[in-house]
Amino acid sequence: MNREVETESEKWLAAWGADWVLEGCASCNGVFVLPPEKVSQRCPICGQTALAEMNATDNRPVYTQPPEMVVPFRAQEEVLRRSVSQFAKSIWLAPADLQAGTLLSRLQPVYLPMWLVDAQVQGDWQAEMGFNYEIVSHREQFKNSDWQTERVKEKRVRWEPRLGRLNRTYDNQMAPALEQQAEIEGKIGRFQPKDHKPFQPEDITGTVVHLPNRPPEDAWNEAVLVLQTAVSQECRQASEADHTRNFKWSPSFANQNWTQLLLPLYTSYYLDDDNQAQMVLLHGQSGKLHGVKRASMQRARRMAGIILAVAAVFLLITLVLLGLGFTVAEEALAWAGLVGVFTVGVGGTAVLPLLYAWYINSVASRS
């Protein structure tokens, strides 16, 4: 019996690719399938711990089937390099590990799961449909020593009640397969699932694949909201209206079909002063980047120390000039005053690097 269970486990994992491994992250609870050359690397999603191998039988994920569709990586290498370079240069007093070359060397292609739902929808609906129209009025103005009449167009919306009955099938409505889906898309933008193709095992060569942590039954409520939006838009179009409000419906669903789609994402990271990984995400289609910006308080303290050392040199010069002014050359007192004022100004700037690093890190902690 145990051998039968083990064989079944091997079957589902082997369906992803020869020698592929199941690993998980103890920090974010992400579960991944990956090729053997990628094992035990830092988690590509949170970056906090190294992935640990999981027993494919005892720790079988909530959904194990390979995807039916995949959206290929489309972001150009030049776009990725430019985005990474701009990010690395955007932070003054950045941690030593935040270098464009380092980020690029750690760039990891990751596939995220998404559900596409087909469903037959029946039911009654009612809503208020809005129709744009214009009214023309006239306004009198006294201009150039004369009264002039000006035509004024005003846009308004006429609302009318509508109701009807719906019976049709909606295909490829999106629903999240990950708890973090909305958070990730909020950072780098929405994916364009229309650019998909049938899945082939070679499509995921060299990548890490995040397995769903939301099975279809758990994502159904979000799918219903997406279907409602699609139905509302279609009812508006059928009514030849411009707007919709107070949409209500009483639907029933049948013939549901779920398709797993993989979405492309690049991830990288840099280490801050505390040796904690700060994640950098890049959209696999557009190349749009989002990264946590952290400044180095260690570099800020060093710079503040250098500024204070320079101020100390000028302070010493001021004291020497004062000594000369009181003993040898009285005109040195004027120079001592000028240098003294400059010394105070230079010394005062020593706090700026510390304030900058504190502010940047405070913003990062709140985001």
C-alpha positions as CSV (number, residue, x, y, z in Angstrom):
1,M,0.0,0.0,0.0
2,N,2.8,2.5,0.9
3,R,4.5,1.7,-2.4
4,E,1.2,2.5,-4.2
5,V,1.0,5.9,-2.5
6,E,4.6,6.6,-3.3
7,T,4.1,5.7,-6.9
8,E,1.0,8.0,-7.1
9,S,3.1,10.8,-5.6
10,E,5.9,10.3,-8.0
11,K,3.3,10.4,-10.9
12,W,1.9,13.8,-10.0
13,L,5.4,15.3,-9.5
14,A,6.8,13.7,-12.6
15,A,4.1,15.2,-14.7
16,W,5.8,18.6,-14.2
17,G,9.1,17.3,-15.5
18,A,11.8,14.7,-15.0
19,D,13.5,14.9,-11.6
20,W,11.5,18.0,-10.6
21,V,11.4,18.6,-6.8
22,L,8.8,19.9,-4.4
23,E,10.0,22.6,-2.0
24,G,8.4,25.0,0.4
25,C,9.1,28.2,2.3
26,A,8.7,28.2,6.0
27,S,8.4,32.0,6.1
28,C,5.6,32.8,3.5
29,N,4.3,29.2,3.2
30,G,4.8,29.2,-0.5
31,V,5.0,25.8,-2.2
32,F,7.0,25.4,-5.4
33,V,8.0,22.8,-8.0
34,L,11.4,23.4,-9.5
35,P,14.2,21.6,-11.4
36,P,17.0,20.0,-9.4
37,E,19.5,22.8,-10.2
38,K,17.2,25.3,-8.4
39,V,16.8,23.4,-5.1
40,S,17.5,25.0,-1.7
41,Q,17.8,28.5,-3.1
42,R,16.4,31.5,-1.3
43,C,12.6,31.8,-1.6
44,P,11.8,33.8,-4.8
45,I,8.7,35.4,-3.3
46,C,9.6,36.6,0.2
47,G,13.4,36.0,0.1
48,Q,13.5,35.4,3.9
49,T,14.6,31.8,4.0
50,A,16.0,29.0,1.8
51,L,13.5,26.7,0.3
52,A,13.3,23.2,2.0
53,E,12.5,20.0,0.3
54,M,9.0,18.6,1.0
55,N,7.7,15.1,1.0
56,A,5.4,14.9,-2.1
57,T,3.2,12.4,-0.3
58,D,3.0,13.7,3.2
59,N,2.9,17.3,2.2
60,R,0.9,17.1,-0.9
61,P,-0.2,20.6,-2.0
62,V,-3.9,21.7,-2.3
63,Y,-3.6,21.5,-6.1
64,T,-0.9,19.5,-8.0
65,Q,-1.9,19.3,-11.6
66,P,0.3,20.9,-14.2
67,P,-1.2,24.0,-16.0
68,E,-3.1,23.9,-19.2
69,M,-2.0,27.3,-20.4
70,V,1.0,29.5,-20.0
71,V,1.8,33.2,-20.7
72,P,5.4,33.4,-22.0
73,F,8.0,35.8,-20.7
74,R,7.9,38.8,-23.1
75,A,9.9,41.5,-21.3
76,Q,13.0,42.5,-23.4
77,E,16.4,42.0,-21.7
78,E,17.2,45.7,-22.4
79,V,14.1,46.8,-20.6
80,L,14.9,44.6,-17.6
81,R,18.5,45.9,-17.4
82,R,17.3,49.5,-17.7
83,S,14.6,49.1,-15.0
84,V,17.1,47.4,-12.6
85,S,19.8,50.0,-13.2
86,Q,17.4,52.9,-12.6
87,F,16.2,51.3,-9.4
88,A,19.7,50.7,-8.1
89,K,20.6,54.4,-8.8
90,S,17.4,55.8,-7.3
91,I,18.5,55.3,-3.7
92,W,21.1,57.6,-2.1
93,L,23.2,55.8,0.6
94,A,22.0,52.5,-0.7
95,P,23.2,49.3,1.0
96,A,26.5,47.9,-0.4
97,D,24.6,44.9,-1.8
98,L,22.2,47.1,-3.8
99,Q,24.1,47.0,-7.2
100,A,22.5,46.6,-10.6
101,G,24.9,43.8,-11.5
102,T,24.0,41.9,-8.3
103,L,20.3,42.2,-8.8
104,L,20.6,41.0,-12.4
105,S,22.8,38.0,-11.4
106,R,20.1,37.0,-8.9
107,L,17.2,37.5,-11.3
108,Q,14.9,34.4,-11.1
109,P,12.1,33.7,-13.5
110,V,9.0,32.5,-11.6
111,Y,5.6,31.4,-12.8
112,L,2.5,32.3,-10.8
113,P,-0.8,30.4,-11.1
114,M,-4.1,32.0,-12.1
115,W,-7.5,30.4,-12.6
116,L,-9.5,30.9,-15.8
117,V,-13.2,29.9,-15.3
118,D,-15.8,29.0,-17.9
119,A,-19.4,28.9,-16.7
120,Q,-22.9,28.9,-18.0
121,V,-24.9,31.7,-16.4
122,Q,-28.7,31.8,-16.1
123,G,-30.8,34.3,-14.2
124,D,-32.8,37.5,-14.0
125,W,-31.2,40.9,-13.7
126,Q,-32.3,44.5,-13.1
127,A,-30.4,47.7,-13.1
128,E,-30.6,51.4,-13.9
129,M,-29.0,52.3,-17.2
130,G,-27.6,55.7,-17.9
131,F,-27.8,57.4,-21.3
132,N,-25.6,60.5,-22.1
133,Y,-27.3,63.5,-23.6
134,E,-26.5,67.2,-24.1
135,I,-28.6,70.3,-23.5
136,V,-27.8,73.6,-25.0
137,S,-28.4,76.8,-23.2
138,H,-27.4,80.4,-23.8
139,R,-25.4,82.7,-21.6
140,E,-25.2,86.5,-22.0
141,Q,-21.8,88.2,-21.5
142,F,-20.8,91.8,-21.7
143,K,-17.5,91.7,-23.7
144,N,-15.8,94.3,-25.9
145,S,-18.3,97.1,-25.0
146,D,-21.2,94.9,-26.2
147,W,-23.5,92.2,-25.0
148,Q,-22.8,88.8,-26.6
149,T,-24.7,85.5,-26.5
150,E,-22.7,82.4,-26.0
151,R,-24.0,78.8,-26.6
152,V,-23.2,76.5,-23.7
153,K,-23.4,72.7,-24.0
154,E,-23.9,70.7,-20.8
155,K,-23.6,66.9,-20.6
156,R,-26.2,65.1,-18.5
157,V,-27.1,61.4,-17.8
158,R,-30.7,60.1,-18.1
159,W,-31.3,57.1,-15.9
160,E,-33.9,54.5,-16.9
161,P,-34.8,51.1,-15.2
162,R,-34.1,48.0,-17.2
163,L,-34.5,44.3,-16.5
164,G,-34.1,41.1,-18.4
165,R,-33.2,37.4,-18.3
166,L,-29.8,36.0,-19.2
167,N,-28.7,32.6,-20.4
168,R,-25.2,32.3,-21.9
169,T,-21.7,31.0,-21.3
170,Y,-18.8,33.1,-20.3
171,D,-15.3,31.9,-21.0
172,N,-11.9,32.6,-19.4
173,Q,-13.0,34.7,-16.5
174,M,-10.0,35.3,-14.2
175,A,-9.9,34.2,-10.5
176,P,-6.9,34.2,-8.2
177,A,-5.1,31.0,-7.4
178,L,-2.8,32.7,-4.9
179,E,-3.6,34.6,-1.7
180,Q,-0.9,37.2,-2.8
181,Q,-2.3,37.7,-6.3
182,A,-3.9,41.2,-5.7
183,E,-0.9,42.4,-3.7
184,I,1.6,41.4,-6.5
185,E,-0.5,42.9,-9.3
186,G,-1.0,46.1,-7.2
187,K,2.8,46.5,-7.2
188,I,3.7,45.7,-10.8
189,G,0.4,45.9,-12.7
190,R,-2.1,43.5,-14.2
191,F,-1.1,40.6,-16.4
192,Q,-2.4,40.2,-19.9
193,P,-3.7,36.6,-20.0
194,K,-4.8,36.9,-23.6
195,D,-1.2,36.3,-24.6
196,H,-1.4,32.7,-23.6
197,K,-0.6,29.4,-25.3
198,P,-1.0,25.7,-24.5
199,F,1.4,24.5,-21.9
200,Q,4.4,22.4,-22.9
201,P,6.9,21.1,-20.3
202,E,9.8,22.9,-22.0
203,D,8.0,26.2,-21.3
204,I,9.0,26.1,-17.6
205,T,12.6,25.0,-18.2
206,G,14.9,26.9,-15.8
207,T,12.0,28.5,-13.9
208,V,10.4,28.1,-10.5
209,V,6.7,27.4,-10.4
210,H,4.5,28.6,-7.5
211,L,1.7,26.1,-6.9
212,P,-1.8,27.4,-6.1
213,N,-2.6,27.9,-2.5
214,R,-6.3,28.6,-3.4
215,P,-8.1,25.6,-5.0
216,P,-11.0,26.3,-7.4
217,E,-13.7,25.9,-4.7
218,D,-11.9,28.5,-2.6
219,A,-11.6,31.0,-5.5
220,W,-15.2,30.6,-6.6
221,N,-16.5,33.7,-4.7
222,E,-14.0,35.9,-6.6
223,A,-14.9,34.3,-9.8
224,V,-18.6,35.1,-9.2
225,L,-17.7,38.8,-8.8
226,V,-15.8,38.8,-12.0
227,L,-18.7,37.1,-13.8
228,Q,-21.1,39.7,-12.3
229,T,-18.9,42.5,-13.8
230,A,-18.9,40.8,-17.2
231,V,-22.7,40.3,-17.0
232,S,-23.2,43.9,-16.0
233,Q,-21.1,45.2,-18.9
234,E,-22.9,43.0,-21.4
235,C,-26.3,44.1,-20.1
236,R,-25.3,47.7,-20.5
237,Q,-24.1,47.0,-24.1
238,A,-27.4,45.2,-24.9
239,S,-29.3,48.2,-23.6
240,E,-27.1,50.5,-25.6
241,A,-26.4,52.5,-22.5
242,D,-23.4,54.5,-21.4
243,H,-23.5,53.8,-17.6
244,T,-24.8,51.2,-15.2
245,R,-25.8,51.5,-11.5
246,N,-27.6,49.5,-8.9
247,F,-27.1,46.2,-10.8
248,K,-28.8,43.2,-9.2
249,W,-29.1,39.7,-10.3
250,S,-30.2,36.2,-9.2
251,P,-27.9,33.8,-11.1
252,S,-27.5,30.1,-11.3
253,F,-24.3,28.5,-12.6
254,A,-23.7,25.3,-14.5
255,N,-20.9,23.6,-16.6
256,Q,-18.1,25.2,-14.7
257,N,-14.6,24.5,-16.1
258,W,-11.4,25.5,-14.5
259,T,-8.1,26.1,-16.3
260,Q,-4.8,26.8,-14.6
261,L,-2.8,29.5,-16.3
262,L,0.8,30.4,-15.5
263,L,1.8,34.1,-15.4
264,P,5.4,35.3,-15.8
265,L,7.3,37.1,-13.0
266,Y,10.9,37.9,-12.4
267,T,12.2,38.3,-8.8
268,S,15.5,39.4,-7.3
269,Y,16.7,40.8,-4.0
270,Y,19.4,42.7,-2.2
271,L,20.5,42.5,1.4
272,D,20.1,45.5,3.7
273,D,22.3,46.4,6.7
274,D,20.7,43.7,8.8
275,N,21.4,41.1,6.1
276,Q,17.6,40.8,5.4
277,A,16.5,40.3,1.8
278,Q,14.6,43.1,0.2
279,M,12.6,41.8,-2.7
280,V,12.5,43.3,-6.2
281,L,9.7,42.2,-8.6
282,L,9.6,42.7,-12.4
283,H,6.6,42.1,-14.6
284,G,7.4,39.2,-17.0
285,Q,5.5,40.9,-19.8
286,S,6.1,44.6,-19.4
287,G,9.3,44.7,-17.4
288,K,7.7,47.1,-14.8
289,L,9.7,47.0,-11.6
290,H,8.7,47.3,-7.9
291,G,11.2,47.1,-5.2
292,V,11.5,47.9,-1.5
293,K,13.8,50.9,-1.1
294,R,16.1,50.8,1.9
295,A,18.9,53.1,2.8
296,S,22.0,52.1,4.7
297,M,22.2,53.7,8.1
298,Q,25.8,52.4,8.3
299,R,26.8,54.4,5.2
300,A,24.8,57.4,6.6
301,R,26.8,57.3,9.9
302,R,30.1,57.0,8.0
303,M,29.2,60.0,5.8
304,A,28.1,62.0,8.9
305,G,31.5,61.1,10.5
306,I,33.4,62.3,7.4
307,I,31.4,65.6,7.4
308,L,32.1,66.1,11.2
309,A,35.8,65.3,10.5
310,V,35.9,68.0,7.9
311,A,34.1,70.4,10.2
312,A,36.7,69.6,12.9
313,V,39.5,70.6,10.5
314,F,37.8,73.9,9.8
315,L,37.3,74.4,13.6
316,L,41.0,73.9,14.1
317,I,41.7,76.5,11.4
318,T,39.3,78.9,13.1
319,L,41.1,78.4,16.5
320,V,44.5,79.0,14.8
321,L,43.2,82.2,13.2
322,L,41.8,83.4,16.5
323,G,45.1,82.8,18.1
324,L,46.9,84.8,15.4
325,G,44.3,87.6,15.6
326,F,44.7,88.1,19.3
327,T,48.5,87.8,19.3
328,V,50.1,88.7,15.9
329,A,47.7,90.0,13.2
330,E,44.4,91.5,14.2
331,E,43.1,91.2,10.6
332,A,43.1,87.4,11.1
333,L,40.0,87.8,13.4
334,A,37.9,88.6,10.4
335,W,39.0,85.5,8.6
336,A,38.4,83.5,11.8
337,G,34.8,84.7,11.8
338,L,34.2,83.7,8.2
339,V,35.8,80.3,8.7
340,G,33.8,79.8,11.9
341,V,30.5,80.4,10.2
342,F,31.5,78.0,7.5
343,T,32.5,75.4,10.1
344,V,29.0,75.7,11.7
345,G,27.3,75.3,8.4
346,V,29.4,72.2,7.4
347,G,28.9,70.6,10.8
348,G,25.1,71.1,10.6
349,T,24.9,69.1,7.4
350,A,26.2,66.0,9.2
351,V,22.7,65.3,10.3
352,L,21.3,65.2,6.7
353,P,22.5,61.7,5.8
354,L,21.1,60.3,9.1
355,L,17.7,62.0,8.5
356,Y,17.6,60.8,4.9
357,A,18.3,57.2,5.8
358,W,15.8,57.3,8.7
359,Y,13.1,58.7,6.4
360,I,13.6,56.2,3.6
361,N,13.6,53.3,5.9
362,S,10.5,54.6,7.8
363,V,8.6,54.8,4.5
364,A,9.7,51.3,3.5
365,S,8.5,49.9,6.9
366,R,5.1,51.5,6.4
367,S,4.6,50.2,2.9
